[in-house]
Structure formats: C-alpha cells, structure tokens
Amino acid sequence: MINTSYTYETAVTYSDLGPDGLLDHRGLARMLQEAASIASDECGYGLTDGERTKVHWLLAAWRLELLERPGWRAEIAVETWPRSLDGFRSDRDYLVRSGGKLIARGASRWYLVSGSTGRLARITEEIRRAYPLEERCVFEEPLRKDGRSAPDAREVFASAAGRRDMDTNRHVNNIHYLEYALEALPEEVFAALPGTVEIVFRRQILQGTAFRCLYSRAPDGEHQVEITSGEGKDAVHHAFVWFY
C-alpha cells in the first residue's frame, strides 16, 4: 500500500511539559491539533482557505494515549492521515514518534461545518479527492459517540470561559476542555495520571459562559469529568472527559 500520510515535525516545548518536566497530554493534544491543521491546509482546506471553500472542520472527539513521555526539546514526528470521509464526518488517526520510537497514539473525529450557517455540511466529492485516505486504524475500539451523567458525580471545579480560552472559531479551544477536566481530578489521580484520555465534545462553550466540572469514578476504575453549564431544564453538557 502506498503511504499517503502527512508527517509534522516538531519538538517538545516548555509549555508541553507537565509539573515533572515531561510531555503531558496537553502538550500531546497541541501537537496533534497542529498536525491535523497543517495536514488539512496542505490539502486546501486549512485555516486560511475558509473564504474560498465556505467550510471548516470542527473537532467532535479525541483519544490520546501517551506510551512514553519525553522531555524538553525532544524531537517529535507526528504522522497523521484521514481514514474516513463519509457524510458529514471524517476520522483521523495519529502515530507519534521520538527518535524513531513510538511514544503516543491518537484518534479524532471531525465534522465539516458551513462557514455561513454554522450547520453541518456534507462532504463533497471534491473534498474527498483532496484528501488521500488510508484505512490504517490506530485503535481497535472506536471512539465513543457520547457520554452519560453519573448519578454520584460531584462538582469539584467551576470557572467562566474568558478571552484567554477563545480560538479562531470564537469558542473555547478543545485543549482548554482538557485543562478544565484536569483541574477536576483528585490530587492523587492527577499525580499518577493514566496514559489515555478520551473526550467527546457536545456543545461549544462561548466567552463568558459559567461552567462547572463534575467528577465521578466508574466501577472499572475510569475517571469521568462532565463539563456542564446552566441549571435544571437549561442545563447543557459541553463535554465528557475520561481518564483510564
């Protein structure tokens, strides 16, 4: 099979490090987000192409798995490829190497959105031709499509989305959802963080939105964080985050 993936070469920056001085999930998410953005730009559907294409990609789900955690300035190669382009959705996978050694894996789900209406846009044949597909699948288990509120979930962190959190789509960037969820973890969990993080995004968070994070632990040991806003019938689930 001809390899049609894109490789983004970078290095671990200071902001990619956790408190112990090693690459953390936030840094990994930054690298994967950048790799996907540049790969899409190479295909003619990047950040600066919206005026011409009238569409853009919106992230719907992540799965990030850290196998090893290199330190500052370690050279990184992120290999990425779209493995599906169907209807309104595209699935994209990632393999991350340092010094030729596999250190992380990732998968993501994206939806095509109309720039004029903000609604889902159907993937056209022109878009399919622009993206070279590969059927390689990094994970055997598919990404989750949604989450469910835990009856024993308790509120442990609350804040409001500020200008510092906004991205070019004028809502909270996906990496900040991960940062919010990390704030909600018990200290002993954060200190020995599991290798895999999975996020399902349900509703964007706009500037000024007051949100809260609810933490629960499942019988199988998974740590779940719900990011919500509003009360009662006006309650909104913005995202579900799992650490395992």
Phi and psi in degrees as GROMACS dihedral restraints (atoms count N, CA, C in turn):
[ dihedral_restraints ]
;  ai    aj    ak    al  type     phi  dphi    fc
    3     4     5     6     1   -75.6    20    10
    4     5     6     7     1   130.8    20    10
    6     7     8     9     1   -79.8    20    10
    7     8     9    10     1   118.7    20    10
    9    10    11    12     1  -117.7    20    10
   10    11    12    13     1    20.3    20    10
   12    13    14    15     1   -76.8    20    10
   13    14    15    16     1   168.9    20    10
   15    16    17    18     1  -113.7    20    10
   16    17    18    19     1   139.7    20    10
   18    19    20    21     1  -116.7    20    10
   19    20    21    22     1   122.6    20    10
   21    22    23    24     1  -102.5    20    10
   22    23    24    25     1   120.9    20    10
   24    25    26    27     1  -101.7    20    10
   25    26    27    28     1   131.5    20    10
   27    28    29    30     1  -152.2    20    10
   28    29    30    31     1  -164.6    20    10
   30    31    32    33     1  -147.4    20    10
   31    32    33    34     1   157.1    20    10
   33    34    35    36     1   -69.8    20    10
   34    35    36    37     1   120.7    20    10
   36    37    38    39     1   -94.5    20    10
   37    38    39    40     1   169.9    20    10
   39    40    41    42     1   -60.0    20    10
   40    41    42    43     1   -38.8    20    10
   42    43    44    45     1   -71.5    20    10
   43    44    45    46     1   -10.6    20    10
   45    46    47    48     1   -85.9    20    10
   46    47    48    49     1    -5.7    20    10
   48    49    50    51     1   -90.5    20    10
   49    50    51    52     1   146.2    20    10
   51    52    53    54     1   -83.9    20    10
   52    53    54    55     1  -178.7    20    10
   54    55    56    57     1   -58.8    20    10
   55    56    57    58     1   -23.2    20    10
   57    58    59    60     1   -89.9    20    10
   58    59    60    61     1     5.6    20    10
   60    61    62    63     1    82.4    20    10
   61    62    63    64     1    15.8    20    10
   63    64    65    66     1  -121.7    20    10
   64    65    66    67     1   157.5    20    10
   66    67    68    69     1   -53.2    20    10
   67    68    69    70     1   131.7    20    10
   69    70    71    72     1  -116.4    20    10
   70    71    72    73     1  -178.9    20    10
   72    73    74    75     1   -64.8    20    10
   73    74    75    76     1   -32.1    20    10
   75    76    77    78     1   -64.0    20    10
   76    77    78    79     1   -43.5    20    10
   78    79    80    81     1   -64.7    20    10
   79    80    81    82     1   -39.7    20    10
   81    82    83    84     1   -62.8    20    10
   82    83    84    85     1   -43.7    20    10
   84    85    86    87     1   -61.1    20    10
   85    86    87    88     1   -40.2    20    10
   87    88    89    90     1   -59.6    20    10
   88    89    90    91     1   -45.3    20    10
   90    91    92    93     1   -63.8    20    10
   91    92    93    94     1   -43.6    20    10
   93    94    95    96     1   -68.1    20    10
   94    95    96    97     1   -38.4    20    10
   96    97    98    99     1   -61.9    20    10
   97    98    99   100     1   -42.9    20    10
   99   100   101   102     1   -67.4    20    10
  100   101   102   103     1   -41.7    20    10
  102   103   104   105     1   -61.5    20    10
  103   104   105   106     1   -44.9    20    10
  105   106   107   108     1   -64.7    20    10
  106   107   108   109     1   -40.0    20    10
  108   109   110   111     1   -65.3    20    10
  109   110   111   112     1   -44.5    20    10
  111   112   113   114     1   -70.3    20    10
  112   113   114   115     1   -40.3    20    10
  114   115   116   117     1   -59.5    20    10
  115   116   117   118     1   -41.1    20    10
  117   118   119   120     1   -68.7    20    10
  118   119   120   121     1   -36.9    20    10
  120   121   122   123     1   -62.5    20    10
  121   122   123   124     1   -38.3    20    10
  123   124   125   126     1   -63.3    20    10
  124   125   126   127     1   -25.0    20    10
  126   127   128   129     1   -91.3    20    10
  127   128   129   130     1    -1.2    20    10
  129   130   131   132     1    92.7    20    10
  130   131   132   133     1    13.1    20    10
  132   133   134   135     1  -132.0    20    10
  133   134   135   136     1    50.7    20    10
  135   136   137   138     1  -100.9    20    10
  136   137   138   139     1  -167.6    20    10
  138   139   140   141     1   -58.0    20    10
  139   140   141   142     1   -38.5    20    10
  141   142   143   144     1   -93.0    20    10
  142   143   144   145     1     4.4    20    10
  144   145   146   147     1   -97.9    20    10
  145   146   147   148     1    -1.3    20    10
  147   148   149   150     1   -60.1    20    10
  148   149   150   151     1   -37.4    20    10
  150   151   152   153     1   -63.3    20    10
  151   152   153   154     1   -33.3    20    10
  153   154   155   156     1   -82.7    20    10
  154   155   156   157     1   -45.2    20    10
  156   157   158   159     1   -84.8    20    10
  157   158   159   160     1   -24.0    20    10
  159   160   161   162     1    66.2    20    10
  160   161   162   163     1    17.1    20    10
  162   163   164   165     1  -140.0    20    10
  163   164   165   166     1   162.5    20    10
  165   166   167   168     1  -151.3    20    10
  166   167   168   169     1   164.6    20    10
  168   169   170   171     1   -95.1    20    10
  169   170   171   172     1   139.5    20    10
  171   172   173   174     1  -123.1    20    10
  172   173   174   175     1   126.4    20    10
  174   175   176   177     1   -72.7    20    10
  175   176   177   178     1   133.0    20    10
  177   178   179   180     1  -113.8    20    10
  178   179   180   181     1   -23.8    20    10
  180   181   182   183     1  -163.9    20    10
  181   182   183   184     1   148.4    20    10
  183   184   185   186     1  -127.5    20    10
  184   185   186   187     1   151.8    20    10
  186   187   188   189     1  -137.4    20    10
  187   188   189   190     1   123.6    20    10
  189   190   191   192     1  -122.9    20    10
  190   191   192   193     1   127.0    20    10
  192   193   194   195     1  -125.9    20    10
  193   194   195   196     1   115.8    20    10
  195   196   197   198     1   -91.8    20    10
  196   197   198   199     1   120.4    20    10
  198   199   200   201     1   -95.1    20    10
  199   200   201   202     1   -36.7    20    10
  201   202   203   204     1  -142.1    20    10
  202   203   204   205     1   158.0    20    10
  204   205   206   207     1  -125.7    20    10
  205   206   207   208     1    92.0    20    10
  207   208   209   210     1   -69.8    20    10
  208   209   210   211     1   166.8    20    10
  210   211   212   213     1   -98.1    20    10
  211   212   213   214     1  -170.4    20    10
  213   214   215   216     1   -56.0    20    10
  214   215   216   217     1   135.2    20    10
  216   217   218   219     1    71.5    20    10
  217   218   219   220     1     5.4    20    10
  219   220   221   222     1   -61.1    20    10
  220   221   222   223     1   135.0    20    10
  222   223   224   225     1   -73.7    20    10
  223   224   225   226     1   136.1    20    10
  225   226   227   228     1  -128.1    20    10
  226   227   228   229     1   139.2    20    10
  228   229   230   231     1  -124.5    20    10
  229   230   231   232     1   117.4    20    10
  231   232   233   234     1  -103.5    20    10
  232   233   234   235     1   111.1    20    10
  234   235   236   237     1   -93.5    20    10
  235   236   237   238     1   129.3    20    10
  237   238   239   240     1  -141.3    20    10
  238   239   240   241     1   151.9    20    10
  240   241   242   243     1  -158.6    20    10
  241   242   243   244     1   145.4    20    10
  243   244   245   246     1   -81.7    20    10
  244   245   246   247     1   132.9    20    10
  246   247   248   249     1  -108.4    20    10
  247   248   249   250     1    -1.7    20    10
  249   250   251   252     1  -157.2    20    10
  250   251   252   253     1   149.2    20    10
  252   253   254   255     1  -145.8    20    10
  253   254   255   256     1    90.1    20    10
  255   256   257   258     1  -133.9    20    10
  256   257   258   259     1   131.4    20    10
  258   259   260   261     1    63.7    20    10
  259   260   261   262     1  -110.5    20    10
  261   262   263   264     1  -108.8    20    10
  262   263   264   265     1    -0.7    20    10
  264   265   266   267     1  -122.6    20    10
  265   266   267   268     1   148.5    20    10
  267   268   269   270     1  -133.5    20    10
  268   269   270   271     1   137.0    20    10
  270   271   272   273     1  -106.3    20    10
  271   272   273   274     1   135.0    20    10
  273   274   275   276     1  -130.5    20    10
  274   275   276   277     1   135.7    20    10
  276   277   278   279     1  -114.9    20    10
  277   278   279   280     1   166.1    20    10
  279   280   281   282     1  -145.9    20    10
  280   281   282   283     1   142.8    20    10
  282   283   284   285     1  -126.8    20    10
  283   284   285   286     1   129.6    20    10
  285   286   287   288     1  -117.0    20    10
  286   287   288   289     1   126.7    20    10
  288   289   290   291     1  -124.9    20    10
  289   290   291   292     1   150.9    20    10
  291   292   293   294     1  -136.1    20    10
  292   293   294   295     1   123.0    20    10
  294   295   296   297     1    61.8    20    10
  295   296   297   298     1    29.2    20    10
  297   298   299   300     1    82.2    20    10
  298   299   300   301     1    -2.7    20    10
  300   301   302   303     1  -102.7    20    10
  301   302   303   304     1   136.4    20    10
  303   304   305   306     1   -69.2    20    10
  304   305   306   307     1   122.6    20    10
  306   307   308   309     1  -117.4    20    10
  307   308   309   310     1   -14.6    20    10
  309   310   311   312     1  -161.7    20    10
  310   311   312   313     1   157.9    20    10
  312   313   314   315     1  -134.3    20    10
  313   314   315   316     1   157.6    20    10
  315   316   317   318     1  -155.1    20    10
  316   317   318   319     1   159.6    20    10
  318   319   320   321     1  -144.9    20    10
  319   320   321   322     1   150.6    20    10
  321   322   323   324     1  -148.4    20    10
  322   323   324   325     1   156.6    20    10
  324   325   326   327     1  -124.0    20    10
  325   326   327   328     1   132.2    20    10
  327   328   329   330     1  -127.4    20    10
  328   329   330   331     1   147.8    20    10
  330   331   332   333     1  -117.4    20    10
  331   332   333   334     1   140.4    20    10
  333   334   335   336     1   -83.4    20    10
  334   335   336   337     1   130.6    20    10
  336   337   338   339     1  -125.5    20    10
  337   338   339   340     1   140.3    20    10
  339   340   341   342     1   -71.6    20    10
  340   341   342   343     1   131.8    20    10
  342   343   344   345     1   -70.9    20    10
  343   344   345   346     1   -22.3    20    10
  345   346   347   348     1   -91.6    20    10
  346   347   348   349     1   -35.3    20    10
  348   349   350   351     1  -105.6    20    10
  349   350   351   352     1   -20.6    20    10
  351   352   353   354     1    77.1    20    10
  352   353   354   355     1     4.5    20    10
  354   355   356   357     1   -96.6    20    10
  355   356   357   358     1   166.1    20    10
  357   358   359   360     1   -61.1    20    10
  358   359   360   361     1   141.7    20    10
  360   361   362   363     1  -119.5    20    10
  361   362   363   364     1   138.6    20    10
  363   364   365   366     1   -74.0    20    10
  364   365   366   367     1   138.3    20    10
  366   367   368   369     1   -72.1    20    10
  367   368   369   370     1   120.6    20    10
  369   370   371   372     1   -87.8    20    10
  370   371   372   373     1   169.2    20    10
  372   373   374   375     1   -64.3    20    10
  373   374   375   376     1   -33.2    20    10
  375   376   377   378     1   -61.8    20    10
  376   377   378   379     1   -41.5    20    10
  378   379   380   381     1   -67.8    20    10
  379   380   381   382     1   -41.9    20    10
  381   382   383   384     1   -59.2    20    10
  382   383   384   385     1   -39.6    20    10
  384   385   386   387     1   -67.8    20    10
  385   386   387   388     1   -27.6    20    10
  387   388   389   390     1   -74.8    20    10
  388   389   390   391     1   -26.0    20    10
  390   391   392   393     1  -107.7    20    10
  391   392   393   394     1   119.6    20    10
  393   394   395   396     1   -77.0    20    10
  394   395   396   397     1   117.4    20    10
  396   397   398   399     1   -87.1    20    10
  397   398   399   400     1   148.2    20    10
  399   400   401   402     1  -130.9    20    10
  400   401   402   403     1   141.3    20    10
  402   403   404   405     1   -89.2    20    10
  403   404   405   406     1     0.2    20    10
  405   406   407   408     1   -58.7    20    10
  406   407   408   409     1   133.7    20    10
  408   409   410   411     1  -121.1    20    10
  409   410   411   412     1   122.7    20    10
  411   412   413   414     1   -71.6    20    10
  412   413   414   415     1   -41.0    20    10
  414   415   416   417     1  -112.7    20    10
  415   416   417   418     1   143.2    20    10
  417   418   419   420     1   -72.2    20    10
  418   419   420   421     1   -39.9    20    10
  420   421   422   423     1   -83.2    20    10
  421   422   423   424     1   132.9    20    10
  423   424   425   426     1   -69.2    20    10
  424   425   426   427     1   160.8    20    10
  426   427   428   429     1   -64.3    20    10
  427   428   429   430     1   146.6    20    10
  429   430   431   432     1   -68.7    20    10
  430   431   432   433     1   149.0    20    10
  432   433   434   435     1   -94.8    20    10
  433   434   435   436     1   -23.0    20    10
  435   436   437   438     1  -164.8    20    10
  436   437   438   439     1   172.4    20    10
  438   439   440   441     1  -123.0    20    10
  439   440   441   442     1   176.4    20    10
  441   442   443   444     1  -136.2    20    10
  442   443   444   445     1   136.0    20    10
  444   445   446   447     1   -62.4    20    10
  445   446   447   448     1   138.2    20    10
  447   448   449   450     1   -91.3    20    10
  448   449   450   451     1   132.9    20    10
  450   451   452   453     1   -62.7    20    10
  451   452   453   454     1   -26.3    20    10
  453   454   455   456     1  -101.0    20    10
  454   455   456   457     1    13.1    20    10
  456   457   458   459     1   -65.0    20    10
  457   458   459   460     1   139.7    20    10
  459   460   461   462     1  -125.7    20    10
  460   461   462   463     1   144.7    20    10
  462   463   464   465     1   -73.9    20    10
  463   464   465   466     1   126.7    20    10
  465   466   467   468     1  -128.4    20    10
  466   467   468   469     1   -10.5    20    10
  468   469   470   471     1  -154.4    20    10
  469   470   471   472     1   138.9    20    10
  471   472   473   474     1  -143.6    20    10
  472   473   474   475     1   147.3    20    10
  474   475   476   477     1  -162.4    20    10
  475   476   477   478     1  -170.4    20    10
  477   478   479   480     1  -134.4    20    10
  478   479   480   481     1   141.1    20    10
  480   481   482   483     1   -71.9    20    10
  481   482   483   484     1   124.3    20    10
  483   484   485   486     1  -110.3    20    10
  484   485   486   487     1  -179.7    20    10
  486   487   488   489     1   -59.9    20    10
  487   488   489   490     1   -29.2    20    10
  489   490   491   492     1   -63.5    20    10
  490   491   492   493     1   -20.6    20    10
  492   493   494   495     1   -96.6    20    10
  493   494   495   496     1    -9.7    20    10
  495   496   497   498     1   -77.6    20    10
  496   497   498   499     1   148.0    20    10
  498   499   500   501     1  -115.6    20    10
  499   500   501   502     1  -167.3    20    10
  501   502   503   504     1   -67.8    20    10
  502   503   504   505     1   -16.6    20    10
  504   505   506   507     1   -87.9    20    10
  505   506   507   508     1     2.5    20    10
  507   508   509   510     1    66.6    20    10
  508   509   510   511     1    30.5    20    10
  510   511   512   513     1  -141.3    20    10
  511   512   513   514     1   173.2    20    10
  513   514   515   516     1   -60.3    20    10
  514   515   516   517     1   129.6    20    10
  516   517   518   519     1   -67.8    20    10
  517   518   519   520     1   148.7    20    10
  519   520   521   522     1   -59.1    20    10
  520   521   522   523     1   -31.5    20    10
  522   523   524   525     1   -64.9    20    10
  523   524   525   526     1   -31.6    20    10
  525   526   527   528     1   -69.3    20    10
  526   527   528   529     1   -29.6    20    10
  528   529   530   531     1   -58.8    20    10
  529   530   531   532     1   -42.2    20    10
  531   532   533   534     1   -63.7    20    10
  532   533   534   535     1   -41.2    20    10
  534   535   536   537     1   -64.1    20    10
  535   536   537   538     1   -40.4    20    10
  537   538   539   540     1   -60.7    20    10
  538   539   540   541     1   -44.9    20    10
  540   541   542   543     1   -64.5    20    10
  541   542   543   544     1   -37.9    20    10
  543   544   545   546     1   -62.3    20    10
  544   545   546   547     1   -35.4    20    10
  546   547   548   549     1   -64.3    20    10
  547   548   549   550     1   -25.1    20    10
  549   550   551   552     1   -85.6    20    10
  550   551   552   553     1   -11.7    20    10
  552   553   554   555     1   -75.4    20    10
  553   554   555   556     1   144.5    20    10
  555   556   557   558     1   -58.7    20    10
  556   557   558   559     1   150.2    20    10
  558   559   560   561     1   -58.2    20    10
  559   560   561   562     1   -38.5    20    10
  561   562   563   564     1   -69.2    20    10
  562   563   564   565     1   -27.7    20    10
  564   565   566   567     1   -75.5    20    10
  565   566   567   568     1   -44.6    20    10
  567   568   569   570     1   -61.8    20    10
  568   569   570   571     1   -36.5    20    10
  570   571   572   573     1   -69.0    20    10
  571   572   573   574     1   -25.1    20    10
  573   574   575   576     1  -131.6    20    10
  574   575   576   577     1    61.4    20    10
  576   577   578   579     1   -64.1    20    10
  577   578   579   580     1   132.9    20    10
  579   580   581   582     1   -60.3    20    10
  580   581   582   583     1   161.4    20    10
  582   583   584   585     1   -74.5    20    10
  583   584   585   586     1   -22.7    20    10
  585   586   587   588     1  -114.0    20    10
  586   587   588   589     1   136.3    20    10
  588   589   590   591     1  -125.5    20    10
  589   590   591   592     1   135.2    20    10
  591   592   593   594     1  -130.1    20    10
  592   593   594   595     1   137.3    20    10
  594   595   596   597     1  -132.6    20    10
  595   596   597   598     1   133.7    20    10
  597   598   599   600     1  -116.5    20    10
  598   599   600   601     1   121.4    20    10
  600   601   602   603     1   -93.0    20    10
  601   602   603   604     1   129.3    20    10
  603   604   605   606     1  -110.4    20    10
  604   605   606   607     1   -42.6    20    10
  606   607   608   609     1  -145.4    20    10
  607   608   609   610     1   132.9    20    10
  609   610   611   612     1   -63.2    20    10
  610   611   612   613     1   150.8    20    10
  612   613   614   615     1  -105.1    20    10
  613   614   615   616     1   122.8    20    10
  615   616   617   618     1   -94.3    20    10
  616   617   618   619     1   162.7    20    10
  618   619   620   621     1   -58.1    20    10
  619   620   621   622     1   135.2    20    10
  621   622   623   624     1    90.7    20    10
  622   623   624   625     1    -9.7    20    10
  624   625   626   627     1   -68.6    20    10
  625   626   627   628     1   127.0    20    10
  627   628   629   630     1   -85.6    20    10
  628   629   630   631     1   122.5    20    10
  630   631   632   633     1  -125.8    20    10
  631   632   633   634     1   166.8    20    10
  633   634   635   636     1  -140.5    20    10
  634   635   636   637     1   154.7    20    10
  636   637   638   639     1  -114.8    20    10
  637   638   639   640     1   128.8    20    10
  639   640   641   642     1  -110.9    20    10
  640   641   642   643     1   128.7    20    10
  642   643   644   645     1  -107.6    20    10
  643   644   645   646     1   142.1    20    10
  645   646   647   648     1  -150.9    20    10
  646   647   648   649     1   159.7    20    10
  648   649   650   651     1  -123.8    20    10
  649   650   651   652     1   127.8    20    10
  651   652   653   654     1   -80.6    20    10
  652   653   654   655     1   159.5    20    10
  654   655   656   657     1   -57.2    20    10
  655   656   657   658     1   -28.8    20    10
  657   658   659   660     1   -82.1    20    10
  658   659   660   661     1     1.8    20    10
  660   661   662   663     1    97.8    20    10
  661   662   663   664     1    -7.4    20    10
  663   664   665   666     1   -64.3    20    10
  664   665   666   667     1   142.6    20    10
  666   667   668   669     1  -103.6    20    10
  667   668   669   670     1   123.7    20    10
  669   670   671   672     1  -116.6    20    10
  670   671   672   673     1   137.5    20    10
  672   673   674   675     1  -124.6    20    10
  673   674   675   676     1   125.5    20    10
  675   676   677   678     1  -100.4    20    10
  676   677   678   679     1   131.5    20    10
  678   679   680   681     1  -108.1    20    10
  679   680   681   682     1   114.5    20    10
  681   682   683   684     1  -132.7    20    10
  682   683   684   685     1   167.0    20    10
  684   685   686   687     1  -146.9    20    10
  685   686   687   688     1   165.0    20    10
  687   688   689   690     1    75.9    20    10
  688   689   690   691     1   174.9    20    10
  690   691   692   693     1  -134.9    20    10
  691   692   693   694     1   153.3    20    10
  693   694   695   696     1    56.1    20    10
  694   695   696   697     1  -130.5    20    10
  696   697   698   699     1   -69.8    20    10
  697   698   699   700     1   -14.8    20    10
  699   700   701   702     1   -96.1    20    10
  700   701   702   703     1     5.7    20    10
  702   703   704   705     1   -66.9    20    10
  703   704   705   706     1   140.2    20    10
  705   706   707   708     1  -128.6    20    10
  706   707   708   709     1   129.6    20    10
  708   709   710   711     1   -91.7    20    10
  709   710   711   712     1   118.4    20    10
  711   712   713   714     1   -90.7    20    10
  712   713   714   715     1   -33.4    20    10
  714   715   716   717     1  -167.0    20    10
  715   716   717   718     1   156.4    20    10
  717   718   719   720     1  -120.1    20    10
  718   719   720   721     1   135.3    20    10
  720   721   722   723     1  -127.7    20    10
  721   722   723   724     1   134.4    20    10
  723   724   725   726     1  -124.1    20    10
  724   725   726   727     1   140.6    20    10
  726   727   728   729     1  -120.3    20    10
  727   728   729   730     1   125.3    20    10
